[in-house]
Amino acid sequence: MPAFPRPPRPRPPLGEEIYQDLRTAILKGELAPGERLVEARLAQDFGASRTPIRQALHMLAREQLVGRLPRGGFFVLGLSAADVDQIMDLRAVLEAFAAGRAAREAGVAQRSLLTERNEAFGRAIGRESAEELARLSAAFHQALYQLAGNRWLSRTIDELDDHLQRYRQTLFSSPDQARVSYQDHRAMIQAMAKGDPALVEALVRDHMDRGRDAMKRAIELKKSSLDEK
């Protein structure tokens, strides 16, 4: 086949670029819950008119990452305890389903990826930053979703996880919490190796419950630190 020149990829619209930048800043915690997003100031920061700024803010509002102020304007939304309960309830159902499928269908070679990722997570405890621990833990769970062989499942869980991302570093700032997660992961892998879907699903639900409690504590800690500033 002859090598045909590829046309240059068009840049995304400016509103999309601004949306991505603001979204990343919110999920990383660089824009704190409750912080006002002033269109004029954002337009100055991005060197743009207010139109793409407004487009970006409306996109973030649809994702419930920002809320509208009564008299106009936007602010960064945080998560409440009720939000965490609802997100973790859904995650428990979806991840238990994924783990059950993995227990039924995944072979030794496929499960080895879970072991590799969890051992990398375990080695990092007490040595790496909370940010890196959060990344390694997420990599384990991503591998679990892949074993389910359902890309829609993975996409749905990723969308839910986006809302928890900004609190994960606080969550893994405790080595004890990281060790609990590591041991939970090991127990899941062992149950999969036994081909026991019911046990795997129960372990996942227990893991999600522990994560729910730890996430609520992390949110309260983050709120307390913001109140002190």
Buried (B, 14 or more C-beta within 10 A) or exposed (E): EEEEEEEEEEEEEBBBBBBEBBBEBBBEBEBBBEBEBBBEEBBEEBEBEEEBBBBBBBBBBEBEBBBEEEEEBBBBBBBEEEBBEBBBEBBBBBBBBBBBBBBEBBEEEBBEBBBEBBBEBBEBBEEBEBEBBBBBBBBBBBBBBBBBBBEEBBEBBBEBBBBBBBBBBBBBBBEEBBEBBBEBBBBBBBBBBEEBBEBBBBBBBBBBEBBBEBBBBBBEBBBEEBEEE
